[in-house]
Amino acid sequence: MILMVVGTRPEIVKMASVVDACRKLHVDHQIVHATQHYDWEMSGQFLRELGFPKADHHVDVGSGSPAMQTSKAMIGLERVILKENPDAVVVQGDTNTVLGSALASVKIRIPVCHVEAGLRSYDTRMPEEHNRRLVDHMSSVLFAPTSHAAATLRRERTWGRIVVTGNTAIDACLEFAEKAMDKSRILDHIMFQEFVLATFHRAENVDYRPTLGTIVKVLAECPVPVVFPVHPRTMDRLRKFHLVRRLSACEKVQLLPALGYLDILSLMMRCTFVITDSGGIQEEATAPNIRKFVFVLRRRTDRPESVRAGFARVVGDHDADSILRAIRHVNHRIPLGQKSPYGDGKAGLRIARDLKHGSFTEPDGHPHP
């Protein structure tokens, strides 16, 4: 039996196709929902929209410091593992929940399978960078989304078995596009015929006033109207730093509350281009049914495949005038890559097939009993 852990919006979206494929292939599994995104907008709404099965176990990670979230995940998952004695634990991504779950597993010699292994930004300001490095080096199976990620894992001499699968973000975009067009009504509420989609939530951007001020200037002076669904963390910082008024007063910026996955998918399919600090959106924008150019307001990206394929450009996070010049010079008919560098939308199926085979080893190379 496999334990599959989800705790945040990206984990829910990216594990949806894995869970569905495991069900179809009759892979014995149970779902652990570790509620790191503890409000409805950031977790429950995504579970409902994606038809995610009811969790078999709940671990209350909630809010708090990184150490508190990691320790709660460790303690909670250890209890589940000791009760269920799984063959392996599957985690996705780079959150505190993922790190805590992986630590709890290896401490009691349960193999860890890491979905989306091998991503690196080499930006040490990112707490996620530390999490995913640690998880990769304690995992028995490393599901790398691209050959670039797999090469990173080999270069770092990770212990686990590496499997290139594609990225499950593409699975979700292809699976739920029709449902988004049918169910989402967000476009009825957008003020502009042509617009840019903006999203920002990373701690290294929104927790530092000068950087958040740069983002606000870029959005307020963007040559194309901006639709900005505001992450709860970002709205809190905009208010704290007294920056929200400038955006609210700008006629070319439409602020929206945090949205569900189907609404975000609808906006991505309809927008002209994207301005973001999100790694997931850099992947999703390359999907065959989206194909949008992305300006990445970060110093480095952990999705260099998007840049190399012609879907994204990293424009930094401190010089608003330079960023705006880059945006003004973009051709709306900019030639994008021929295809997504993140696979064909069958990553979840490849992962489920590997899990069904059950070839798990512990980091010391010995088979799990």
Secondary structure, DSSP 8 states (H G I E B T S, - for coil): -EEEEE-SHHHHHHHHHHHHHHHHTT--EEEEEE-SS-SGGGTHHHHHHTT----SEEE---SS-HHHHHHHHHHHHHHHHHHH--SEEEEESSSHHHHHHHHHHHHTT--EEEETTT-----TT-HHHHHHHHHHHH-SEEEESSHHHHHHHHHTT-SSEEEE---HHHHHHHHHHHHHHHH--GGGG-S-SS-EEEE---HHHHTSHHHHHHHHHHHHT-SS-EEEE--HHHHHHHHHTT-HHHHHT-TTEEEE----HHHHHHHHHHSS-EEE--HHHHHHTTSTTT---EEE-SSS-S-HHHHHTTSEEE--SS-HHHHHHHHHT--TT----SS-TT-SS-HHHHHHHHHHHT--B-TTS-B--
